[in-house]
């Protein structure tokens, strides 16, 4: 897994990418008035890239904080925040993916479908490992996005997240979001190198 130095380097690099995409999005209306037309499809690809990049940065920050945690409660806090980020990232990804796929040309559809299929297989395996529909949803609803009024219900999440397996969640989700980030960058450029895409799984 990454060292703290590598995490900081990635955060700084991806923050620069995010700032660039945010500036571009903020100027689209102005650019279109100046006859530099940025289509709705291109705008969606920039938004998709921005969403994945910001989620990636959040996850890296949470991972770094988790590794530096001293107390059991601090570890619990960072893991439940990771569950929240990951749960919301998955939901938002599902909202984007079909719309983004519609933006590729007929000539590109086969290759992009193959990449989406690879990402979706990785995500399906992740969701099964962490019982997305039950455990992840419960932690999100009862402990991280909301405080359950029944304190014992809230506190029960502490026991769930004390499971050593739960501490692997960030590492395992990076196996999905790292290639997804590369994929969104490739969509923006209009080209995806298959070798580099496969290599992006090797974090």
TABELLIN-V95815 format. One record per residue. N is the residue number from 1. RES is the residue in one small letter. PHI is phi as a letter, one per 40 degrees, with the letter a starting at -180 (none if undefined). OMEGA is omega in whole degrees, 0 to 359 (none if undefined). BURIAL is I if it has 24 or more other ideal C-beta (glycine too) atoms within 12 Angstrom, else O. Layout:
N/RES/PHI/OMEGA/BURIAL + N/RES/PHI/OMEGA/BURIAL
//
This chain:
1/x/none/185/O + 2/x/c/173/O + 3/x/c/178/O + 4/x/c/179/O + 5/x/c/179/O + 6/x/c/178/O + 7/x/c/181/I + 8/x/c/179/O + 9/x/c/179/O + 10/x/c/180/I + 11/x/d/181/I + 12/x/c/180/O + 13/x/c/182/O + 14/x/c/175/I + 15/x/c/177/O + 16/x/c/178/O + 17/x/c/183/I + 18/x/c/179/I + 19/x/c/179/O + 20/x/c/181/O + 21/x/c/178/I + 22/x/c/178/O + 23/x/c/180/O + 24/x/c/179/I + 25/x/c/182/I + 26/x/c/183/O + 27/x/b/186/O + 28/x/d/181/O + 29/x/c/179/O + 30/x/c/181/O + 31/x/c/180/O + 32/x/c/177/O + 33/x/c/181/O + 34/x/c/179/O + 35/x/g/170/O + 36/x/b/192/O + 37/x/c/172/O + 38/x/b/186/I + 39/x/c/176/O + 40/x/c/178/O + 41/x/c/178/O + 42/x/c/179/I + 43/x/c/180/I + 44/x/c/179/I + 45/x/c/177/I + 46/x/c/179/I + 47/x/c/178/I + 48/x/c/178/I + 49/x/d/182/I + 50/x/c/178/I + 51/x/c/182/I + 52/x/c/181/I + 53/x/c/180/I + 54/x/c/177/I + 55/x/c/179/I + 56/x/c/180/I + 57/x/c/178/I + 58/x/d/182/I + 59/x/c/178/I + 60/x/c/178/I + 61/x/c/180/I + 62/x/c/178/I + 63/x/c/179/I + 64/x/c/180/I + 65/x/c/178/I + 66/x/c/181/I + 67/x/c/182/I + 68/x/c/183/O + 69/x/c/180/O + 70/x/b/184/O + 71/x/c/178/O + 72/x/c/182/O + 73/x/c/178/O + 74/x/c/176/O + 75/x/c/178/I + 76/x/d/180/I + 77/x/d/183/O + 78/x/c/178/I + 79/x/c/180/I + 80/x/c/175/I + 81/x/c/177/I + 82/x/c/178/I + 83/x/d/180/I + 84/x/c/180/I + 85/x/d/184/I + 86/x/c/179/I + 87/x/d/182/I + 88/x/c/177/I + 89/x/c/180/I + 90/x/c/179/I + 91/x/d/182/O + 92/x/c/177/O + 93/x/d/180/I + 94/x/c/179/O + 95/x/c/183/O + 96/x/c/199/I + 97/x/d/182/I + 98/x/c/179/O + 99/x/c/180/O + 100/x/c/181/I + 101/x/c/179/I + 102/x/c/184/O + 103/x/c/182/I + 104/x/c/182/I + 105/x/c/179/O + 106/x/d/180/O + 107/x/c/184/O + 108/x/c/192/O + 109/x/d/183/O + 110/x/c/183/O + 111/x/c/179/I + 112/x/c/177/I + 113/x/c/179/O + 114/x/c/180/O + 115/x/c/177/I + 116/x/c/179/I + 117/x/c/178/O + 118/x/c/179/I + 119/x/c/182/I + 120/x/c/175/I + 121/x/c/178/O + 122/x/c/181/I + 123/x/c/179/I + 124/x/c/179/O + 125/x/c/179/O + 126/x/c/182/I + 127/x/c/178/I + 128/x/c/181/O + 129/x/d/185/O + 130/x/b/177/I + 131/x/f/186/O + 132/x/d/187/I + 133/x/c/182/O + 134/x/b/185/O + 135/x/c/183/I + 136/x/c/179/I + 137/x/c/180/I + 138/x/c/180/I + 139/x/c/178/I + 140/x/c/186/I + 141/x/c/187/O + 142/x/b/188/I + 143/x/b/186/I + 144/x/b/177/I + 145/x/c/181/O + 146/x/a/169/O + 147/x/c/177/O + 148/x/c/182/O + 149/x/c/174/O + 150/x/c/187/O + 151/x/c/180/O + 152/x/c/175/O + 153/x/c/176/O + 154/x/c/185/I + 155/x/c/180/O + 156/x/c/177/O + 157/x/c/178/I + 158/x/c/179/I + 159/x/c/180/O + 160/x/c/185/I + 161/x/c/173/I + 162/x/c/177/O + 163/x/d/181/O + 164/x/d/180/O + 165/x/c/183/O + 166/x/c/180/I + 167/x/c/180/I + 168/x/c/190/O + 169/x/c/182/I + 170/x/c/179/I + 171/x/d/183/I + 172/x/c/179/I + 173/x/c/176/I + 174/x/c/177/I + 175/x/c/174/I + 176/x/c/190/I + 177/x/c/179/I + 178/x/c/176/I + 179/x/c/177/I + 180/x/c/178/I + 181/x/c/178/I + 182/x/c/182/I + 183/x/c/180/I + 184/x/c/177/I + 185/x/c/177/I + 186/x/c/177/I + 187/x/c/179/I + 188/x/c/181/I + 189/x/c/183/O + 190/x/g/177/O + 191/x/a/178/O + 192/x/b/176/I + 193/x/c/186/O + 194/x/c/181/O + 195/x/c/180/O + 196/x/c/178/O + 197/x/c/179/I + 198/x/c/181/O + 199/x/c/181/O + 200/x/c/173/I + 201/x/c/183/I + 202/x/c/186/O + 203/x/c/none/I
//
